[in-house]
Amino acid sequence: MQQWLKISLLVCTFGFLKEIRPSEPFIVDYLAGPWRNLTMDQIVQEAFPIGTYSYLAQLAVIFLVTDFLRYKPIIIVNGAAGIIVWSMLTWTTSLSALKVLEIFYGTYCAAEVAYFSYIYAKVDREHYQKVTSHTRAAIYSGRFFAASLAQLLVYFEAMDYRQLNYLSLAAQISATLWALFLPSVPTSMYFHRATLAEQSPDDSTAVQCTSTTAVAKQAKVVEIIEDDQSDDSKPPMAPNRCVQSSFRSRLKAAFVLLWTHFRTSFTNRSVLQWSIWYALAMAGYIQILAYVQALWSSIDATQPAVWNGAVEAALTLLGAIVALLAGYLHSGFLKPRTSLLSLALLSFAAGGAMLLATNTGNLIVSYLGYMVFCVLYAFAITVVSAEIAKNISDDCFGLVFGFNTLVALSLQTLLTFSVTDADGWFALDVFGQFTVFSCYFLVLGGIYTAFLVADIIGSVVVVARGSRQ
């Protein structure tokens, strides 16, 4: 077996184990059940928002620390945070403990960036497309297995909601132990970047996103360090001073490169256009995903939402299929004007589906509306991600998608504080919240309709000016 494939299988095994969380489809019913006796307002308005704030507060820091520590330690932190979260879910009962748990859940979510970044630092560029599909497949497989298992265990009354936490905890322990044996990474994208001399000619030319200025600065740093160490006419530099100088130089070069990648990527009009939708849509999607169980529990309080696991399992399969189909769209098919129209229509349809899921007294109809919403989102986000990736260099992937996610989480935090948090501006009930979330996507569709109209008007003006001349 080839080395890159071995590494891919190792990291994907971690991803699969980490996603085995059969307690998640029923987490709200567990918290509101006899094991904790929390009210829906305590769960939705007091506890869950803390997880959102924690995730946002830690994401940017963990993104940089992941690169500085070269991925593997943060993967282990990811698993360890999962152990803490599901241990506390299993053996604590108070609202205060749940709030502390949500802080660690923010760490758990933020540290996931290391899982997706690690593989790119360990394999050659030629294998990027394959390993990307492997890591995504591992995630989908783990989620499908966990949701299916949860539904079967609950349906046949083999386990209650609390006992499902034992399985989730066992999976997190297994994932963490597995992470300890992952190969270490010698280099990283920014803070431990290979010197120009160590890169092959192909690698050097492939880094299109890195400007000549940034490369020159990096080369200059390397030359200064080498001259200080090799010139006999100069007095020997003290070891500590050399190390500090080298560290400061690497740090400066890393941030110069970060800024260069950021500026080069987001001054591209196509990247900016797709990234706006990516961030806005992800914010709404994460918010709906986080609170949809509360909606289902509120639609019919007399009948437990016992099909949550089946819905999540079906969505995992549908999401994988839709993402695969979206990948077959030829890039030339999505012209700028067509893409604006497509995003507008998909946003309107997603908002309409969630309005249906919210304003119904039938749990099955709500399930179906939610599934339509998720399928539309899975299709759109796959196409949008591919279009962003097509317009940036491989070296910019982590930064661009990481920044887009940071913007999405900032918007989600604003949504949470505005309509969900008990101490926020409006503190709406569950139905009010989901009405806002649904209208959010309708507004998003309106924004891209406005972009489309502006683009058409701009084209007409250009043609008119050309005909006059």
One Martini backbone bead per residue (centre of mass of N, CA, C, O) as a GRO file, in nm:
protein
  469
    1MET     BB    1   0.097   0.036   0.022
    2GLN     BB    2   0.074   0.353   0.002
    3GLN     BB    3   0.156   0.611   0.204
    4TRP     BB    4  -0.087   0.807   0.154
    5LEU     BB    5  -0.304   0.587   0.210
    6LYS     BB    6  -0.231   0.522   0.500
    7ILE     BB    7  -0.277   0.806   0.613
    8SER     BB    8  -0.571   0.829   0.524
    9LEU     BB    9  -0.675   0.588   0.693
   10LEU     BB   10  -0.590   0.689   0.970
   11VAL     BB   11  -0.752   0.962   0.973
   12CYS     BB   12  -1.031   0.837   0.895
   13THR     BB   13  -1.065   0.668   1.148
   14PHE     BB   14  -1.091   0.905   1.335
   15GLY     BB   15  -1.336   1.037   1.194
   16PHE     BB   16  -1.528   0.798   1.235
   17LEU     BB   17  -1.516   0.775   1.546
   18LYS     BB   18  -1.598   1.073   1.614
   19GLU     BB   19  -1.898   1.036   1.472
   20ILE     BB   20  -1.979   0.839   1.705
   21ARG     BB   21  -2.300   0.989   1.813
   22PRO     BB   22  -2.597   0.858   1.914
   23SER     BB   23  -2.702   1.096   2.112
   24GLU     BB   24  -2.757   1.351   1.929
   25PRO     BB   25  -3.055   1.308   1.807
   26PHE     BB   26  -3.147   1.311   2.149
   27ILE     BB   27  -3.048   1.552   2.334
   28VAL     BB   28  -3.304   1.713   2.410
   29ASP     BB   29  -3.468   1.477   2.530
   30TYR     BB   30  -3.261   1.417   2.750
   31LEU     BB   31  -3.254   1.699   2.893
   32ALA     BB   32  -3.584   1.693   2.931
   33GLY     BB   33  -3.574   1.457   3.093
   34PRO     BB   34  -3.543   1.269   3.392
   35TRP     BB   35  -3.225   1.307   3.414
   36ARG     BB   36  -3.259   1.653   3.427
   37ASN     BB   37  -3.515   1.846   3.409
   38LEU     BB   38  -3.523   2.047   3.174
   39THR     BB   39  -3.608   2.315   3.013
   40MET     BB   40  -3.638   2.456   2.708
   41ASP     BB   41  -3.529   2.735   2.790
   42GLN     BB   42  -3.266   2.635   2.922
   43ILE     BB   43  -3.150   2.498   2.673
   44VAL     BB   44  -3.188   2.725   2.444
   45GLN     BB   45  -3.129   3.011   2.617
   46GLU     BB   46  -2.875   2.918   2.819
   47ALA     BB   47  -2.684   2.685   2.699
   48PHE     BB   48  -2.637   2.674   2.385
   49PRO     BB   49  -2.510   2.963   2.338
   50ILE     BB   50  -2.233   2.898   2.467
   51GLY     BB   51  -2.130   2.719   2.237
   52THR     BB   52  -2.122   2.943   2.025
   53TYR     BB   53  -1.928   3.139   2.170
   54SER     BB   54  -1.695   2.935   2.208
   55TYR     BB   55  -1.639   2.869   1.916
   56LEU     BB   56  -1.567   3.154   1.822
   57ALA     BB   57  -1.340   3.223   2.035
   58GLN     BB   58  -1.151   2.959   1.934
   59LEU     BB   59  -1.103   2.939   1.626
   60ALA     BB   60  -0.870   3.139   1.555
   61VAL     BB   61  -0.668   3.027   1.758
   62ILE     BB   62  -0.670   2.727   1.663
   63PHE     BB   63  -0.578   2.778   1.376
   64LEU     BB   64  -0.290   2.880   1.459
   65VAL     BB   65  -0.210   2.653   1.657
   66THR     BB   66  -0.226   2.420   1.459
   67ASP     BB   67   0.010   2.518   1.284
   68PHE     BB   68   0.226   2.550   1.511
   69LEU     BB   69   0.177   2.232   1.621
   70ARG     BB   70   0.114   2.038   1.379
   71TYR     BB   71  -0.199   1.919   1.438
   72LYS     BB   72  -0.192   1.662   1.625
   73PRO     BB   73  -0.251   1.792   1.908
   74ILE     BB   74  -0.541   1.892   1.817
   75ILE     BB   75  -0.660   1.618   1.764
   76ILE     BB   76  -0.634   1.530   2.060
   77VAL     BB   77  -0.804   1.759   2.174
   78ASN     BB   78  -1.061   1.682   2.029
   79GLY     BB   79  -1.095   1.409   2.177
   80ALA     BB   80  -1.078   1.514   2.473
   81ALA     BB   81  -1.326   1.699   2.455
   82GLY     BB   82  -1.523   1.467   2.402
   83ILE     BB   83  -1.483   1.323   2.671
   84ILE     BB   84  -1.582   1.556   2.849
   85VAL     BB   85  -1.862   1.598   2.732
   86TRP     BB   86  -1.974   1.293   2.768
   87SER     BB   87  -1.919   1.275   3.067
   88MET     BB   88  -2.103   1.513   3.156
   89LEU     BB   89  -2.363   1.407   3.026
   90THR     BB   90  -2.370   1.142   3.205
   91TRP     BB   91  -2.270   1.263   3.525
   92THR     BB   92  -2.454   1.512   3.502
   93THR     BB   93  -2.745   1.751   3.601
   94SER     BB   94  -2.688   2.043   3.583
   95LEU     BB   95  -2.694   2.355   3.442
   96SER     BB   96  -2.403   2.438   3.504
   97ALA     BB   97  -2.267   2.191   3.373
   98LEU     BB   98  -2.381   2.246   3.088
   99LYS     BB   99  -2.231   2.514   3.048
  100VAL     BB  100  -1.946   2.399   3.071
  101LEU     BB  101  -1.976   2.192   2.846
  102GLU     BB  102  -2.013   2.406   2.612
  103ILE     BB  103  -1.723   2.501   2.614
  104PHE     BB  104  -1.603   2.224   2.523
  105TYR     BB  105  -1.772   2.210   2.263
  106GLY     BB  106  -1.624   2.443   2.128
  107THR     BB  107  -1.354   2.297   2.118
  108TYR     BB  108  -1.445   2.051   1.956
  109CYS     BB  109  -1.526   2.214   1.701
  110ALA     BB  110  -1.265   2.385   1.651
  111ALA     BB  111  -1.058   2.130   1.638
  112GLU     BB  112  -1.154   2.010   1.357
  113VAL     BB  113  -0.950   2.155   1.168
  114ALA     BB  114  -0.717   1.944   1.200
  115TYR     BB  115  -0.840   1.710   1.038
  116PHE     BB  116  -0.849   1.870   0.756
  117SER     BB  117  -0.533   1.963   0.758
  118TYR     BB  118  -0.337   1.723   0.802
  119ILE     BB  119  -0.344   1.572   0.523
  120TYR     BB  120  -0.202   1.811   0.356
  121ALA     BB  121   0.078   1.778   0.520
  122LYS     BB  122   0.125   1.449   0.431
  123VAL     BB  123   0.063   1.502   0.127
  124ASP     BB  124   0.055   1.534  -0.192
  125ARG     BB  125  -0.103   1.724  -0.426
  126GLU     BB  126  -0.198   1.487  -0.620
  127HIS     BB  127  -0.391   1.372  -0.358
  128TYR     BB  128  -0.609   1.578  -0.261
  129GLN     BB  129  -0.876   1.481  -0.388
  130LYS     BB  130  -0.881   1.199  -0.257
  131VAL     BB  131  -0.850   1.277   0.050
  132THR     BB  132  -1.101   1.449   0.062
  133SER     BB  133  -1.301   1.219   0.004
  134HIS     BB  134  -1.216   1.046   0.246
  135THR     BB  135  -1.284   1.241   0.482
  136ARG     BB  136  -1.582   1.275   0.406
  137ALA     BB  137  -1.662   0.976   0.410
  138ALA     BB  138  -1.600   0.930   0.709
  139ILE     BB  139  -1.807   1.125   0.819
  140TYR     BB  140  -2.061   1.004   0.688
  141SER     BB  141  -2.028   0.717   0.799
  142GLY     BB  142  -2.038   0.786   1.102
  143ARG     BB  143  -2.316   0.925   1.102
  144PHE     BB  144  -2.484   0.693   0.986
  145PHE     BB  145  -2.417   0.483   1.199
  146ALA     BB  146  -2.512   0.643   1.450
  147ALA     BB  147  -2.806   0.704   1.363
  148SER     BB  148  -2.895   0.413   1.310
  149LEU     BB  149  -2.828   0.297   1.587
  150ALA     BB  150  -3.006   0.486   1.754
  151GLN     BB  151  -3.279   0.415   1.627
  152LEU     BB  152  -3.276   0.111   1.692
  153LEU     BB  153  -3.239   0.128   2.002
  154VAL     BB  154  -3.495   0.300   2.054
  155TYR     BB  155  -3.717   0.140   1.907
  156PHE     BB  156  -3.632  -0.141   2.075
  157GLU     BB  157  -3.546  -0.059   2.371
  158ALA     BB  158  -3.227  -0.109   2.438
  159MET     BB  159  -3.208   0.209   2.484
  160ASP     BB  160  -3.163   0.503   2.626
  161TYR     BB  161  -3.062   0.823   2.610
  162ARG     BB  162  -2.836   0.794   2.824
  163GLN     BB  163  -2.694   0.530   2.712
  164LEU     BB  164  -2.586   0.660   2.447
  165ASN     BB  165  -2.344   0.808   2.584
  166TYR     BB  166  -2.157   0.564   2.613
  167LEU     BB  167  -2.099   0.531   2.312
  168SER     BB  168  -1.987   0.812   2.261
  169LEU     BB  169  -1.755   0.792   2.467
  170ALA     BB  170  -1.613   0.543   2.348
  171ALA     BB  171  -1.550   0.679   2.074
  172GLN     BB  172  -1.374   0.914   2.186
  173ILE     BB  173  -1.160   0.736   2.315
  174SER     BB  174  -1.076   0.585   2.059
  175ALA     BB  175  -0.994   0.836   1.894
  176THR     BB  176  -0.772   0.936   2.087
  177LEU     BB  177  -0.593   0.685   2.083
  178TRP     BB  178  -0.551   0.691   1.775
  179ALA     BB  179  -0.414   0.978   1.759
  180LEU     BB  180  -0.142   0.897   1.901
  181PHE     BB  181  -0.057   0.723   1.617
  182LEU     BB  182  -0.008   0.950   1.452
  183PRO     BB  183   0.178   1.106   1.243
  184SER     BB  184   0.395   1.337   1.228
  185VAL     BB  185   0.453   1.688   1.143
  186PRO     BB  186   0.716   1.879   1.006
  187THR     BB  187   0.509   2.069   0.862
  188SER     BB  188   0.355   2.384   0.762
  189MET     BB  189   0.200   2.651   0.617
  190TYR     BB  190   0.343   2.886   0.815
  191PHE     BB  191   0.540   2.824   1.080
  192HIS     BB  192   0.663   2.538   0.917
  193ARG     BB  193   0.790   2.606   0.655
  194ALA     BB  194   0.940   2.523   0.387
  195THR     BB  195   1.202   2.585   0.225
  196LEU     BB  196   1.294   2.657  -0.091
  197ALA     BB  197   1.516   2.433  -0.106
  198GLU     BB  198   1.306   2.192  -0.022
  199GLN     BB  199   1.157   2.248  -0.269
  200SER     BB  200   1.023   2.172  -0.542
  201PRO     BB  201   0.967   2.306  -0.845
  202ASP     BB  202   0.664   2.235  -0.849
  203ASP     BB  203   0.589   2.360  -0.576
  204SER     BB  204   0.679   2.651  -0.634
  205THR     BB  205   0.481   2.692  -0.882
  206ALA     BB  206   0.206   2.612  -0.731
  207VAL     BB  207   0.228   2.875  -0.553
  208GLN     BB  208   0.025   3.121  -0.657
  209CYS     BB  209  -0.062   3.289  -0.399
  210THR     BB  210   0.230   3.358  -0.370
  211SER     BB  211   0.408   3.617  -0.374
  212THR     BB  212   0.706   3.755  -0.454
  213THR     BB  213   0.742   3.914  -0.196
  214ALA     BB  214   0.707   3.682   0.009
  215VAL     BB  215   0.933   3.502  -0.097
  216ALA     BB  216   1.160   3.706  -0.060
  217LYS     BB  217   1.131   3.731   0.246
  218GLN     BB  218   1.188   3.438   0.311
  219ALA     BB  219   1.467   3.419   0.181
  220LYS     BB  220   1.595   3.641   0.352
  221VAL     BB  221   1.567   3.501   0.621
  222VAL     BB  222   1.737   3.251   0.553
  223GLU     BB  223   2.000   3.403   0.480
  224ILE     BB  224   2.050   3.543   0.751
  225ILE     BB  225   2.076   3.288   0.922
  226GLU     BB  226   2.308   3.155   0.760
  227ASP     BB  227   2.515   3.386   0.788
  228ASP     BB  228   2.528   3.386   1.102
  229GLN     BB  229   2.636   3.076   1.109
  230SER     BB  230   2.892   3.089   0.873
  231ASP     BB  231   3.044   3.346   0.954
  232ASP     BB  232   3.376   3.378   1.079
  233SER     BB  233   3.406   3.704   1.109
  234LYS     BB  234   3.198   3.658   1.320
  235PRO     BB  235   3.068   3.645   1.601
  236PRO     BB  236   2.922   3.432   1.788
  237MET     BB  237   2.607   3.341   1.843
  238ALA     BB  238   2.387   3.313   2.064
  239PRO     BB  239   2.167   3.068   2.101
  240ASN     BB  240   1.920   3.228   2.206
  241ARG     BB  241   1.931   3.451   1.991
  242CYS     BB  242   1.897   3.269   1.747
  243VAL     BB  243   1.627   3.147   1.823
  244GLN     BB  244   1.470   3.415   1.852
  245SER     BB  245   1.523   3.517   1.566
  246SER     BB  246   1.400   3.278   1.419
  247PHE     BB  247   1.118   3.299   1.543
  248ARG     BB  248   1.053   3.589   1.457
  249SER     BB  249   1.088   3.540   1.154
  250ARG     BB  250   0.873   3.320   1.124
  251LEU     BB  251   0.639   3.486   1.233
  252LYS     BB  252   0.651   3.713   1.025
  253ALA     BB  253   0.632   3.535   0.770
  254ALA     BB  254   0.356   3.412   0.839
  255PHE     BB  255   0.189   3.683   0.840
  256VAL     BB  256   0.264   3.770   0.558
  257LEU     BB  257   0.139   3.521   0.419
  258LEU     BB  258  -0.145   3.550   0.526
  259TRP     BB  259  -0.201   3.829   0.395
  260THR     BB  260  -0.142   3.747   0.104
  261HIS     BB  261  -0.359   3.530   0.079
  262PHE     BB  262  -0.599   3.708   0.154
  263ARG     BB  263  -0.572   3.932  -0.060
  264THR     BB  264  -0.562   3.753  -0.316
  265SER     BB  265  -0.838   3.612  -0.275
  266PHE     BB  266  -1.048   3.868  -0.194
  267THR     BB  267  -0.987   4.027  -0.479
  268ASN     BB  268  -1.160   3.812  -0.595
  269ARG     BB  269  -1.472   3.826  -0.714
  270SER     BB  270  -1.559   3.527  -0.707
  271VAL     BB  271  -1.477   3.463  -0.419
  272LEU     BB  272  -1.653   3.680  -0.287
  273GLN     BB  273  -1.930   3.591  -0.393
  274TRP     BB  274  -1.922   3.298  -0.273
  275SER     BB  275  -1.843   3.369   0.026
  276ILE     BB  276  -2.095   3.517   0.112
  277TRP     BB  277  -2.282   3.277   0.090
  278TYR     BB  278  -2.128   3.077   0.263
  279ALA     BB  279  -2.148   3.241   0.531
  280LEU     BB  280  -2.453   3.301   0.547
  281ALA     BB  281  -2.558   3.005   0.515
  282MET     BB  282  -2.400   2.871   0.745
  283ALA     BB  283  -2.523   3.027   0.977
  284GLY     BB  284  -2.815   2.923   0.936
  285TYR     BB  285  -2.756   2.618   0.938
  286ILE     BB  286  -2.630   2.588   1.220
  287GLN     BB  287  -2.872   2.700   1.374
  288ILE     BB  288  -3.077   2.487   1.285
  289LEU     BB  289  -2.918   2.235   1.373
  290ALA     BB  290  -2.901   2.311   1.685
  291TYR     BB  291  -3.251   2.355   1.717
  292VAL     BB  292  -3.445   2.137   1.583
  293GLN     BB  293  -3.520   1.952   1.826
  294ALA     BB  294  -3.687   2.169   1.970
  295LEU     BB  295  -3.902   2.189   1.754
  296TRP     BB  296  -4.002   1.894   1.761
  297SER     BB  297  -4.075   1.894   2.067
  298SER     BB  298  -4.292   2.140   2.026
  299ILE     BB  299  -4.502   2.030   1.823
  300ASP     BB  300  -4.519   1.740   2.005
  301ALA     BB  301  -4.537   1.677   2.341
  302THR     BB  302  -4.685   1.383   2.341
  303GLN     BB  303  -4.465   1.307   2.110
  304PRO     BB  304  -4.191   1.170   2.059
  305ALA     BB  305  -3.894   1.212   1.860
  306VAL     BB  306  -3.822   0.896   1.736
  307TRP     BB  307  -3.698   0.986   1.424
  308ASN     BB  308  -3.423   1.135   1.432
  309GLY     BB  309  -3.220   0.916   1.341
  310ALA     BB  310  -3.346   0.859   1.063
  311VAL     BB  311  -3.314   1.143   0.952
  312GLU     BB  312  -3.004   1.162   0.979
  313ALA     BB  313  -2.938   0.916   0.806
  314ALA     BB  314  -3.078   1.011   0.546
  315LEU     BB  315  -2.918   1.279   0.520
  316THR     BB  316  -2.641   1.156   0.485
  317LEU     BB  317  -2.699   1.011   0.224
  318LEU     BB  318  -2.811   1.251   0.061
  319GLY     BB  319  -2.565   1.433   0.095
  320ALA     BB  320  -2.364   1.249  -0.054
  321ILE     BB  321  -2.518   1.234  -0.324
  322VAL     BB  322  -2.545   1.539  -0.381
  323ALA     BB  323  -2.243   1.602  -0.372
  324LEU     BB  324  -2.172   1.416  -0.608
  325LEU     BB  325  -2.353   1.553  -0.821
  326ALA     BB  326  -2.233   1.839  -0.794
  327GLY     BB  327  -1.940   1.750  -0.892
  328TYR     BB  328  -2.046   1.709  -1.205
  329LEU     BB  329  -2.047   1.994  -1.253
  330HIS     BB  330  -1.957   2.202  -1.478
  331SER     BB  331  -1.785   2.491  -1.452
  332GLY     BB  332  -1.904   2.625  -1.721
  333PHE     BB  333  -2.208   2.633  -1.633
  334LEU     BB  334  -2.124   2.859  -1.414
  335LYS     BB  335  -2.210   3.148  -1.463
  336PRO     BB  336  -2.234   3.440  -1.313
  337ARG     BB  337  -2.545   3.481  -1.361
  338THR     BB  338  -2.638   3.191  -1.303
  339SER     BB  339  -2.531   3.179  -1.011
  340LEU     BB  340  -2.708   3.401  -0.890
  341LEU     BB  341  -2.979   3.264  -0.955
  342SER     BB  342  -2.928   2.995  -0.807
  343LEU     BB  343  -2.885   3.113  -0.520
  344ALA     BB  344  -3.157   3.248  -0.499
  345LEU     BB  345  -3.340   2.997  -0.539
  346LEU     BB  346  -3.220   2.820  -0.312
  347SER     BB  347  -3.284   3.017  -0.083
  348PHE     BB  348  -3.590   3.027  -0.118
  349ALA     BB  349  -3.639   2.720  -0.088
  350ALA     BB  350  -3.514   2.687   0.195
  351GLY     BB  351  -3.700   2.887   0.341
  352GLY     BB  352  -3.967   2.746   0.267
  353ALA     BB  353  -3.908   2.471   0.401
  354MET     BB  354  -3.877   2.591   0.695
  355LEU     BB  355  -4.158   2.713   0.715
  356LEU     BB  356  -4.301   2.444   0.696
  357ALA     BB  357  -4.155   2.309   0.945
  358THR     BB  358  -4.271   2.529   1.149
  359ASN     BB  359  -4.592   2.559   1.028
  360THR     BB  360  -4.661   2.275   1.182
  361GLY     BB  361  -4.838   1.989   1.344
  362ASN     BB  362  -4.654   1.788   1.179
  363LEU     BB  363  -4.380   1.599   1.217
  364ILE     BB  364  -4.334   1.482   0.931
  365VAL     BB  365  -4.339   1.752   0.780
  366SER     BB  366  -4.098   1.869   0.933
  367TYR     BB  367  -3.896   1.662   0.842
  368LEU     BB  368  -3.924   1.715   0.535
  369GLY     BB  369  -3.849   2.014   0.535
  370TYR     BB  370  -3.567   1.971   0.656
  371MET     BB  371  -3.457   1.783   0.432
  372VAL     BB  372  -3.483   1.980   0.200
  373PHE     BB  373  -3.299   2.193   0.315
  374CYS     BB  374  -3.039   2.015   0.341
  375VAL     BB  375  -3.015   1.934   0.043
  376LEU     BB  376  -2.989   2.218  -0.073
  377TYR     BB  377  -2.738   2.291   0.090
  378ALA     BB  378  -2.549   2.062  -0.002
  379PHE     BB  379  -2.549   2.143  -0.297
  380ALA     BB  380  -2.459   2.442  -0.275
  381ILE     BB  381  -2.196   2.410  -0.099
  382THR     BB  382  -2.045   2.236  -0.304
  383VAL     BB  383  -2.040   2.435  -0.540
  384VAL     BB  384  -1.917   2.675  -0.389
  385SER     BB  385  -1.656   2.536  -0.296
  386ALA     BB  386  -1.553   2.471  -0.583
  387GLU     BB  387  -1.544   2.767  -0.684
  388ILE     BB  388  -1.343   2.867  -0.479
  389ALA     BB  389  -1.114   2.657  -0.532
  390LYS     BB  390  -1.075   2.736  -0.838
  391ASN     BB  391  -0.971   3.051  -0.745
  392ILE     BB  392  -0.747   2.905  -0.573
  393SER     BB  393  -0.499   2.800  -0.396
  394ASP     BB  394  -0.403   2.545  -0.204
  395ASP     BB  395  -0.271   2.734   0.023
  396CYS     BB  396  -0.569   2.885   0.074
  397PHE     BB  397  -0.786   2.701   0.188
  398GLY     BB  398  -0.772   2.730   0.499
  399LEU     BB  399  -0.807   3.038   0.512
  400VAL     BB  400  -1.070   3.084   0.351
  401PHE     BB  401  -1.254   2.876   0.501
  402GLY     BB  402  -1.188   2.978   0.783
  403PHE     BB  403  -1.294   3.268   0.744
  404ASN     BB  404  -1.581   3.195   0.657
  405THR     BB  405  -1.645   3.049   0.924
  406LEU     BB  406  -1.599   3.292   1.108
  407VAL     BB  407  -1.822   3.464   0.986
  408ALA     BB  408  -2.051   3.264   1.037
  409LEU     BB  409  -2.018   3.259   1.350
  410SER     BB  410  -2.070   3.559   1.390
  411LEU     BB  411  -2.359   3.552   1.277
  412GLN     BB  412  -2.465   3.334   1.468
  413THR     BB  413  -2.416   3.495   1.725
  414LEU     BB  414  -2.611   3.721   1.649
  415LEU     BB  415  -2.860   3.541   1.629
  416THR     BB  416  -2.852   3.428   1.914
  417PHE     BB  417  -2.865   3.703   2.067
  418SER     BB  418  -3.127   3.808   1.931
  419VAL     BB  419  -3.339   3.527   1.950
  420THR     BB  420  -3.230   3.315   2.190
  421ASP     BB  421  -3.116   3.452   2.419
  422ALA     BB  422  -3.225   3.539   2.733
  423ASP     BB  423  -3.019   3.811   2.723
  424GLY     BB  424  -3.121   3.927   2.476
  425TRP     BB  425  -3.326   4.108   2.268
  426PHE     BB  426  -3.588   3.886   2.232
  427ALA     BB  427  -3.632   3.592   2.325
  428LEU     BB  428  -3.759   3.367   2.163
  429ASP     BB  429  -3.929   3.125   2.075
  430VAL     BB  430  -3.901   2.857   1.879
  431PHE     BB  431  -4.095   2.956   1.652
  432GLY     BB  432  -3.975   3.238   1.624
  433GLN     BB  433  -3.690   3.152   1.550
  434PHE     BB  434  -3.766   2.982   1.286
  435THR     BB  435  -3.888   3.218   1.138
  436VAL     BB  436  -3.627   3.380   1.120
  437PHE     BB  437  -3.448   3.164   0.981
  438SER     BB  438  -3.624   3.144   0.727
  439CYS     BB  439  -3.614   3.448   0.647
  440TYR     BB  440  -3.310   3.460   0.612
  441PHE     BB  441  -3.315   3.300   0.337
  442LEU     BB  442  -3.497   3.498   0.189
  443VAL     BB  443  -3.301   3.736   0.211
  444LEU     BB  444  -3.069   3.599   0.066
  445GLY     BB  445  -3.221   3.578  -0.201
  446GLY     BB  446  -3.258   3.887  -0.229
  447ILE     BB  447  -2.961   3.963  -0.247
  448TYR     BB  448  -2.902   3.790  -0.513
  449THR     BB  449  -3.111   3.938  -0.681
  450ALA     BB  450  -2.976   4.215  -0.662
  451PHE     BB  451  -2.711   4.129  -0.792
  452LEU     BB  452  -2.838   4.047  -1.061
  453VAL     BB  453  -2.962   4.322  -1.135
  454ALA     BB  454  -2.695   4.480  -1.121
  455ASP     BB  455  -2.554   4.316  -1.345
  456ILE     BB  456  -2.754   4.382  -1.572
  457ILE     BB  457  -2.734   4.689  -1.557
  458GLY     BB  458  -2.431   4.703  -1.608
  459SER     BB  459  -2.438   4.574  -1.890
  460VAL     BB  460  -2.627   4.784  -2.021
  461VAL     BB  461  -2.446   5.029  -1.975
  462VAL     BB  462  -2.200   4.929  -2.135
  463VAL     BB  463  -2.347   4.894  -2.405
  464ALA     BB  464  -2.446   5.186  -2.431
  465ARG     BB  465  -2.165   5.318  -2.430
  466GLY     BB  466  -2.056   5.165  -2.676
  467SER     BB  467  -2.268   5.270  -2.888
  468ARG     BB  468  -2.196   5.576  -2.863
  469GLN     BB  469  -1.887   5.532  -2.953
   0.00000   0.00000   0.00000
